[in-house]
Amino acid sequence: MWVDPSMNLFKLVAVGGTFDELHKGHRTLLLKAFEVGERVLIGLCTDDFAKLLRKNHGIAPYHERLRELRKFLKDHQLLGRAEVFPLEDPYGPTVCSNEIEAIVVSRETEPRAHEINKIRESRGLKPLEILTIEMVPAEDRVPISTTRIYRGEIDREGRLLRTVSPRKL
């Protein structure tokens, strides 16, 4: 899917993540960033930072995640509008750059965006516009996540791979 840069609202938008097992939720988040931004700054968690996130599963090495992310961007003709950088902490340049105008986050990571804006304001910077997307549901209406993919519950598109007992309400 090609995204027309003439329709963008912001010159520079930030988005970040581990982007392990690049799934439909990740792709939705990234495409939203390109939909609203002329250029997109993508922070890709380093291996050391990813370990600090204490995921309950392994994480592919940085170079593999970077290769897959670049392939996605190239396949969607977005590579020329992207700048991917190693993300060493939860904030990256979002807390110090005057150029970044907006940040695209999932509902799950929205609190971090508000934290970023508090830091920006304490430094005399204009707050970022926060654009929040809903978590993308799998077939069973439970959000797609890398953890669920690692557990073998779903594939990267959110299709169920094995019978999962219904959650108690």
Secondary structure as UniProt FT lines:
FT   HELIX           5..7
FT   STRAND          10..17
FT   TURN            20..21
FT   HELIX           24..36
FT   STRAND          37..45
FT   HELIX           47..52
FT   TURN            53..54
FT   HELIX           62..75
FT   TURN            76..77
FT   HELIX           79..81
FT   STRAND          82..87
FT   HELIX           92..95
FT   STRAND          102..106
FT   HELIX           107..109
FT   HELIX           110..122
FT   TURN            123..124
FT   STRAND          129..133
FT   TURN            139..140
FT   HELIX           146..150
FT   TURN            151..152
FT   TURN            156..157
//
